[in-house]
Amino acid sequence: MAGTPLISILITFLVIVLVLYLVNRLPLDGRTRQIAQIIVIIIGIISLLKYLAVF
């Protein structure tokens, strides 16, 4: 079961990339899009840190 955290990290990373792509596809102005991207990145980093047992 040593690969389970690695798979979880990979899936989380892929979900972050997918959500960032979808945010870019939304018809938002530049400032709103940038805020949405920052929020997604912060949530993604927190999720990755959870899998690395920092939290």
C-alpha atoms as a printed R data frame, in Angstrom:
   type eleno elety resid chain resno       x      y       z
1  ATOM     1    CA   MET     A     1   0.000  0.000   0.000
2  ATOM     2    CA   ALA     A     2   2.967  2.332  -0.391
3  ATOM     3    CA   GLY     A     3   1.585  3.687  -3.659
4  ATOM     4    CA   THR     A     4  -1.744  4.839  -2.243
5  ATOM     5    CA   PRO     A     5  -0.568  8.297  -1.081
6  ATOM     6    CA   LEU     A     6   1.202  8.779  -4.391
7  ATOM     7    CA   ILE     A     7  -1.965  7.947  -6.323
8  ATOM     8    CA   SER     A     8  -3.979 10.305  -4.127
9  ATOM     9    CA   ILE     A     9  -1.490 13.114  -4.725
10 ATOM    10    CA   LEU     A    10  -1.556 12.481  -8.472
11 ATOM    11    CA   ILE     A    11  -5.358 12.476  -8.603
12 ATOM    12    CA   THR     A    12  -5.490 15.688  -6.541
13 ATOM    13    CA   PHE     A    13  -2.995 17.346  -8.873
14 ATOM    14    CA   LEU     A    14  -4.995 16.291 -11.939
15 ATOM    15    CA   VAL     A    15  -8.213 17.631 -10.398
16 ATOM    16    CA   ILE     A    16  -6.501 20.958  -9.681
17 ATOM    17    CA   VAL     A    17  -5.319 21.217 -13.281
18 ATOM    18    CA   LEU     A    18  -8.788 20.327 -14.579
19 ATOM    19    CA   VAL     A    19 -10.509 22.916 -12.373
20 ATOM    20    CA   LEU     A    20  -7.989 25.588 -13.403
21 ATOM    21    CA   TYR     A    21  -8.680 24.752 -17.050
22 ATOM    22    CA   LEU     A    22 -12.423 25.021 -16.472
23 ATOM    23    CA   VAL     A    23 -12.014 28.361 -14.681
24 ATOM    24    CA   ASN     A    24 -10.138 29.653 -17.723
25 ATOM    25    CA   ARG     A    25 -13.026 28.574 -19.955
26 ATOM    26    CA   LEU     A    26 -15.605 30.554 -17.954
27 ATOM    27    CA   PRO     A    27 -16.698 33.912 -19.362
28 ATOM    28    CA   LEU     A    28 -15.253 36.002 -16.524
29 ATOM    29    CA   ASP     A    29 -13.327 39.236 -16.557
30 ATOM    30    CA   GLY     A    30  -9.600 39.123 -15.827
31 ATOM    31    CA   ARG     A    31  -9.708 40.123 -12.160
32 ATOM    32    CA   THR     A    32 -12.455 37.629 -11.249
33 ATOM    33    CA   ARG     A    33 -10.690 34.848 -13.144
34 ATOM    34    CA   GLN     A    34  -7.437 35.583 -11.320
35 ATOM    35    CA   ILE     A    35  -9.172 35.482  -7.924
36 ATOM    36    CA   ALA     A    36 -10.824 32.160  -8.821
37 ATOM    37    CA   GLN     A    37  -7.485 30.714  -9.902
38 ATOM    38    CA   ILE     A    38  -5.821 31.798  -6.660
39 ATOM    39    CA   ILE     A    39  -8.607 30.207  -4.609
40 ATOM    40    CA   VAL     A    40  -8.304 26.925  -6.543
41 ATOM    41    CA   ILE     A    41  -4.524 26.893  -6.114
42 ATOM    42    CA   ILE     A    42  -4.740 27.566  -2.363
43 ATOM    43    CA   ILE     A    43  -7.321 24.796  -1.880
44 ATOM    44    CA   GLY     A    44  -5.187 22.459  -3.984
45 ATOM    45    CA   ILE     A    45  -2.037 23.175  -1.988
46 ATOM    46    CA   ILE     A    46  -3.899 22.551   1.273
47 ATOM    47    CA   SER     A    47  -5.211 19.253  -0.104
48 ATOM    48    CA   LEU     A    48  -1.737 18.171  -1.206
49 ATOM    49    CA   LEU     A    49  -0.288 19.079   2.185
50 ATOM    50    CA   LYS     A    50  -2.994 16.956   3.810
51 ATOM    51    CA   TYR     A    51  -1.816 13.926   1.822
52 ATOM    52    CA   LEU     A    52   1.781 14.633   2.808
53 ATOM    53    CA   ALA     A    53   0.680 14.507   6.480
54 ATOM    54    CA   VAL     A    54   1.588 18.122   7.188
55 ATOM    55    CA   PHE     A    55  -1.914 18.814   8.528
